[in-house]
């Protein structure tokens, strides 16, 4: 919410309106008080599980697994650098960043950075799947471990430098009798608002484009393979050396598409919220409408973290390879435990 440009209309609130506003405040507080710890726990277990699984020998041969590994590792940092502070602040009124400028700036920078590089790694993975599923053999050869490492390192460094201005233009701002850690009001917070809106539109759009592109490539490869092999009498469909029955590649594509779908679905809530916020930025608001806006923004802040907390569990449901790796991991841990007991 851009506090510098919101004009409140002083109205005499009815008792029912006061009760409604209080109920909204209680609802958003309880959302983070009870829902926050649950999703933090779920996300922590899922992030650790995903990170370990994608570093296993069976999956790490694929460049896409490198992107998934970086994605799950960043998820763990995001949960404790972004989701946990918001949960403490809204759900439990614990606001250490509201009294320490260094912590305030560090937290805002980490929040913006992690919120960008998590979907960025998904975007890199989706581009890799477009390369891998291409009918052109030379295009498929561009998907390499070296490209994956370079893309992650260079992309992360660019995001760090690109968002470093948050470390300068953030401050502890007095709001009534309280203090909040927020961006400096005025042109900067307005620019960040439009930038966040652009990010919430562009990244899901790109993810959708590359996801659909991969699906189209798979369909084209399969169609060409069936046509060519039906004339040659071969039983195993191949095109230019690409075996369309490679199970692990198909499983990685399926997991990626599911992660993209989940991310787009939950990011739509924030996109719509930011659109409404920018459209009504300079319009006068009653206390009731203003509080409703804060409530919707708070719920959006909660839901935008959900995809990062549940993606590993979605992978368990849709991917046989992921389930197999998890079972082998749990079985190995069980064997180690039994061995230590004896």
C-alpha positions as CSV (number, residue, x, y, z in Angstrom):
1,X,0.0,0.0,0.0
2,X,1.4,3.4,-1.0
3,X,0.9,5.4,2.1
4,X,2.1,8.7,0.6
5,X,-0.6,9.0,-2.0
6,X,-3.7,7.5,-0.2
7,X,-6.2,10.1,0.8
8,X,-8.6,9.1,3.5
9,X,-12.0,10.5,3.6
10,X,-12.9,11.3,7.2
11,X,-16.3,9.8,7.8
12,X,-18.3,9.1,10.8
13,X,-18.2,5.3,11.0
14,X,-21.2,3.3,12.0
15,X,-20.8,0.7,14.8
16,X,-21.3,-2.0,12.1
17,X,-18.5,-0.6,10.0
18,X,-16.2,-0.4,13.1
19,X,-17.0,-4.0,13.9
20,X,-16.4,-5.0,10.2
21,X,-13.0,-3.3,10.2
22,X,-12.0,-5.0,13.4
23,X,-13.1,-8.3,12.1
24,X,-10.8,-7.8,9.0
25,X,-7.9,-7.0,11.3
26,X,-8.5,-10.1,13.4
27,X,-8.9,-12.2,10.2
28,X,-5.6,-11.1,8.7
29,X,-3.8,-11.5,12.0
30,X,-5.1,-15.1,12.5
31,X,-4.3,-15.9,8.9
32,X,-0.6,-15.4,9.7
33,X,-0.7,-16.5,13.3
34,X,-2.1,-20.0,12.5
35,X,-1.5,-20.4,8.7
36,X,2.0,-18.9,8.7
37,X,3.7,-21.5,10.9
38,X,1.9,-24.4,9.2
39,X,3.1,-23.3,5.7
40,X,6.5,-22.5,7.0
41,X,6.8,-26.0,8.3
42,X,5.4,-27.5,5.1
43,X,7.6,-25.4,3.0
44,X,10.7,-26.2,5.0
45,X,10.2,-30.0,4.7
46,X,9.3,-29.7,1.1
47,X,12.3,-27.5,0.2
48,X,14.7,-29.8,2.0
49,X,13.1,-32.8,0.3
50,X,13.2,-31.2,-3.1
51,X,16.8,-30.1,-2.7
52,X,18.0,-33.5,-1.7
53,X,16.0,-35.3,-4.4
54,X,17.3,-33.2,-7.3
55,X,20.9,-33.7,-6.2
56,X,20.6,-37.5,-6.4
57,X,22.5,-39.3,-9.0
58,X,19.4,-40.4,-10.9
59,X,18.3,-36.8,-11.6
60,X,21.3,-34.6,-11.5
61,X,22.5,-35.7,-14.9
62,X,19.9,-33.5,-16.4
63,X,20.7,-29.7,-16.6
64,X,17.1,-29.1,-15.6
65,X,17.8,-30.7,-12.2
66,X,20.4,-28.0,-11.6
67,X,17.7,-25.3,-12.0
68,X,15.4,-27.3,-9.7
69,X,18.1,-27.6,-7.1
70,X,18.8,-23.9,-7.1
71,X,15.0,-23.3,-7.0
72,X,14.5,-25.4,-3.9
73,X,17.5,-24.1,-2.1
74,X,16.3,-20.5,-2.7
75,X,12.8,-21.5,-1.5
76,X,14.3,-22.4,1.9
77,X,16.0,-19.0,2.1
78,X,12.8,-17.2,1.0
79,X,10.7,-18.9,3.7
80,X,12.9,-17.7,6.5
81,X,14.0,-14.3,5.1
82,X,10.6,-13.3,3.8
83,X,7.7,-15.4,4.9
84,X,8.8,-15.8,8.5
85,X,9.4,-12.0,9.2
86,X,6.0,-11.2,7.7
87,X,4.4,-14.0,9.8
88,X,6.0,-12.6,13.0
89,X,5.0,-9.0,12.1
90,X,1.4,-9.6,11.2
91,X,0.5,-12.7,13.2
92,X,2.4,-12.0,16.4
93,X,3.2,-8.2,16.3
94,X,6.9,-8.9,16.5
95,X,8.6,-6.3,14.4
96,X,12.4,-6.1,15.0
97,X,12.9,-4.6,11.6
98,X,10.8,-1.6,12.6
99,X,13.4,-0.5,15.1
100,X,16.7,-1.4,13.4
101,X,17.4,0.3,10.0
102,X,20.0,-2.2,9.0
103,X,17.7,-5.2,9.6
104,X,14.9,-3.2,7.9
105,X,16.9,-2.7,4.7
106,X,18.3,-6.2,4.7
107,X,14.9,-7.7,5.1
108,X,13.3,-5.7,2.3
109,X,16.2,-6.4,0.0
110,X,16.1,-10.1,0.7
111,X,12.3,-10.1,0.1
112,X,12.5,-8.4,-3.3
113,X,15.5,-10.4,-4.4
114,X,14.2,-13.8,-3.4
115,X,10.7,-13.0,-4.8
116,X,12.4,-12.4,-8.2
117,X,15.0,-15.1,-8.4
118,X,12.7,-18.0,-7.4
119,X,10.5,-17.6,-10.5
120,X,13.6,-16.7,-12.5
121,X,15.0,-20.1,-11.8
122,X,11.7,-21.6,-12.9
123,X,11.9,-19.5,-16.1
124,X,15.4,-20.8,-16.8
125,X,14.2,-24.4,-16.3
126,X,11.3,-23.8,-18.7
127,X,13.7,-22.5,-21.3
128,X,15.9,-25.5,-20.8
129,X,12.9,-27.8,-21.4
130,X,12.1,-25.9,-24.7
131,X,15.7,-26.6,-25.8
132,X,15.5,-30.3,-24.8
133,X,12.2,-31.0,-26.5
134,X,13.2,-29.3,-29.8
135,X,13.0,-31.5,-32.9
136,X,16.3,-29.9,-33.9
137,X,19.3,-31.8,-32.7
138,X,21.6,-28.8,-32.6
139,X,19.1,-26.9,-30.4
140,X,18.9,-29.8,-28.0
141,X,22.7,-29.8,-27.6
142,X,22.5,-26.2,-26.2
143,X,21.0,-27.7,-23.0
144,X,24.2,-28.3,-21.0
145,X,25.3,-28.3,-17.4
146,X,27.7,-25.5,-18.2
147,X,24.9,-23.3,-19.5
148,X,22.8,-24.0,-16.4
149,X,25.6,-23.0,-14.0
150,X,26.4,-19.9,-16.0
151,X,22.8,-18.8,-16.3
152,X,22.2,-19.3,-12.6
153,X,25.3,-17.5,-11.5
154,X,25.1,-14.6,-14.0
155,X,21.4,-14.2,-13.5
156,X,21.6,-14.1,-9.7
157,X,24.4,-11.5,-9.8
158,X,22.4,-9.3,-12.2
159,X,19.4,-9.5,-9.9
160,X,21.5,-8.6,-6.8
161,X,23.0,-5.5,-8.5
162,X,19.7,-4.7,-10.1
163,X,17.8,-4.6,-6.8
164,X,20.6,-3.1,-4.7
165,X,18.8,0.3,-4.7
166,X,16.3,-1.2,-2.2
167,X,19.2,-1.1,0.4
168,X,19.3,2.7,0.0
169,X,15.7,3.6,-0.6
170,X,14.1,1.8,2.3
171,X,13.4,3.3,5.7
172,X,11.6,3.0,9.0
173,X,8.4,5.1,8.6
174,X,6.1,6.3,11.3
175,X,2.4,5.5,10.7
176,X,0.3,7.0,13.4
177,X,1.7,5.8,16.7
178,X,3.5,2.8,15.1
179,X,6.6,2.4,12.9
180,X,6.9,0.1,9.9
181,X,9.8,-1.0,7.7
182,X,8.9,0.2,4.2
183,X,10.2,1.8,1.0
184,X,10.8,5.5,1.1
185,X,7.5,7.2,0.2
186,X,6.9,9.2,-2.9
187,X,8.2,8.6,-6.4
188,X,10.3,5.6,-5.4
189,X,7.6,3.6,-3.7
190,X,5.3,4.4,-6.7
191,X,8.0,3.3,-9.2
192,X,8.5,0.0,-7.2
193,X,4.7,-0.5,-7.2
194,X,4.6,-0.3,-11.0
195,X,7.7,-2.5,-11.3
196,X,6.1,-5.1,-9.0
197,X,3.0,-5.1,-11.1
198,X,5.0,-5.5,-14.3
199,X,6.9,-8.4,-12.7
200,X,3.7,-10.1,-11.6
201,X,2.4,-9.9,-15.2
202,X,5.5,-10.6,-17.3
203,X,7.0,-13.5,-15.4
204,X,3.8,-15.6,-15.3
205,X,3.2,-14.8,-19.0
206,X,6.7,-15.9,-20.0
207,X,6.4,-19.1,-17.9
208,X,3.1,-19.8,-19.6
209,X,4.6,-19.2,-23.1
210,X,7.6,-21.4,-22.5
211,X,5.5,-24.1,-20.9
212,X,3.1,-24.2,-23.8
213,X,6.1,-24.1,-26.2
214,X,7.5,-27.3,-24.5
215,X,4.2,-29.0,-24.9
216,X,4.0,-28.1,-28.6
217,X,7.6,-29.4,-29.1
218,X,6.7,-32.7,-27.5
219,X,3.6,-33.0,-29.7
220,X,5.6,-32.2,-32.8
221,X,8.4,-34.6,-32.0
222,X,6.0,-37.4,-31.3
223,X,4.0,-36.7,-34.5
224,X,7.1,-36.7,-36.6
225,X,8.5,-39.8,-34.8
226,X,5.4,-41.8,-35.4
227,X,5.2,-40.7,-39.1
228,X,8.9,-41.5,-39.8
229,X,9.0,-44.8,-37.9
230,X,5.7,-46.0,-39.3
231,X,7.3,-45.9,-42.8
232,X,10.6,-47.5,-41.6
233,X,8.9,-50.2,-39.5
234,X,10.8,-49.3,-36.3
235,X,9.1,-49.8,-33.0
236,X,10.8,-47.2,-30.8
237,X,9.9,-43.7,-32.0
238,X,13.0,-41.5,-32.5
239,X,13.7,-38.2,-34.3
240,X,17.2,-37.0,-35.1
241,X,18.5,-39.1,-32.2
242,X,15.9,-38.0,-29.7
243,X,14.1,-40.8,-27.9
244,X,10.6,-39.7,-27.1
245,X,10.3,-42.3,-24.5
246,X,13.0,-41.0,-22.2
247,X,11.1,-41.2,-18.9
248,X,13.1,-38.9,-16.7
249,X,13.0,-36.1,-19.2
250,X,9.3,-36.4,-19.4
251,X,9.0,-36.5,-15.7
252,X,11.1,-33.3,-15.3
253,X,8.9,-31.6,-17.9
254,X,5.7,-32.7,-16.0
255,X,7.1,-31.4,-12.7
256,X,8.0,-28.1,-14.3
257,X,4.6,-27.7,-15.9
258,X,2.9,-28.4,-12.5
259,X,5.2,-25.9,-10.7
260,X,4.5,-23.3,-13.4
261,X,0.7,-23.8,-13.1
262,X,0.8,-23.5,-9.3
263,X,2.9,-20.4,-9.5
264,X,0.7,-18.7,-12.1
265,X,-2.5,-19.5,-10.2
266,X,-1.4,-18.0,-6.9
267,X,0.5,-15.0,-8.5
268,X,-2.7,-14.0,-10.2
269,X,-4.1,-12.9,-6.8
270,X,-1.2,-10.5,-6.3
271,X,-1.4,-9.3,-9.9
272,X,-5.0,-8.4,-9.6
273,X,-4.4,-6.7,-6.2
274,X,-1.5,-4.6,-7.5
275,X,-3.6,-3.6,-10.6
276,X,-6.4,-2.4,-8.4
277,X,-3.9,-0.6,-6.1
278,X,-2.3,1.3,-9.0
279,X,-5.7,2.2,-10.5
280,X,-7.1,3.6,-7.3
281,X,-3.8,5.1,-6.1
282,X,-4.8,8.7,-6.1
283,X,-8.5,8.3,-5.4
284,X,-9.9,9.3,-2.0
285,X,-10.8,6.3,0.2
286,X,-13.0,5.9,3.3
287,X,-11.6,4.2,6.3
288,X,-13.6,1.1,5.5
289,X,-12.4,0.8,1.9
290,X,-8.9,1.6,3.0
291,X,-8.9,-1.3,5.5
292,X,-10.4,-3.6,2.9
293,X,-7.5,-2.8,0.6
294,X,-5.0,-3.6,3.4
295,X,-6.8,-6.9,4.1
296,X,-6.7,-7.9,0.4
297,X,-3.0,-6.9,0.1
298,X,-2.2,-8.9,3.3
299,X,-4.0,-12.0,2.0
300,X,-2.1,-11.6,-1.3
301,X,1.2,-11.4,0.6
302,X,0.3,-14.7,2.2
303,X,-0.9,-16.5,-1.0
304,X,2.1,-15.4,-3.0
305,X,4.3,-17.6,-0.7
306,X,2.1,-20.7,-1.0
307,X,3.5,-22.0,-4.4
308,X,7.0,-22.1,-2.9
309,X,5.7,-24.2,0.1
310,X,3.7,-26.8,-1.8
311,X,5.6,-27.5,-5.0
312,X,7.5,-30.5,-3.7
313,X,4.2,-32.2,-2.6
314,X,2.7,-31.5,-6.0
315,X,5.8,-33.2,-7.6
316,X,5.1,-36.2,-5.3
317,X,1.6,-36.5,-6.7
318,X,2.4,-36.2,-10.4
319,X,5.9,-37.6,-10.9
320,X,6.8,-41.3,-10.5
321,X,10.5,-40.5,-10.7
322,X,10.2,-38.0,-7.8
323,X,8.3,-40.5,-5.7
324,X,10.8,-43.2,-6.4
325,X,13.7,-40.9,-5.4
326,X,11.9,-40.0,-2.2
327,X,11.2,-43.6,-1.3
328,X,14.8,-44.6,-1.9
329,X,15.9,-41.6,0.2
330,X,13.6,-42.6,3.1
331,X,14.6,-46.3,2.8
332,X,18.3,-45.4,2.9
333,X,17.7,-43.2,6.0
334,X,15.8,-46.1,7.6
335,X,18.7,-48.5,6.9
336,X,21.2,-46.1,8.4
337,X,18.9,-45.8,11.5
338,X,18.7,-49.5,12.0
339,X,22.4,-49.9,11.5
340,X,23.1,-47.3,14.1
341,X,20.7,-49.0,16.6
342,X,22.7,-52.2,16.3
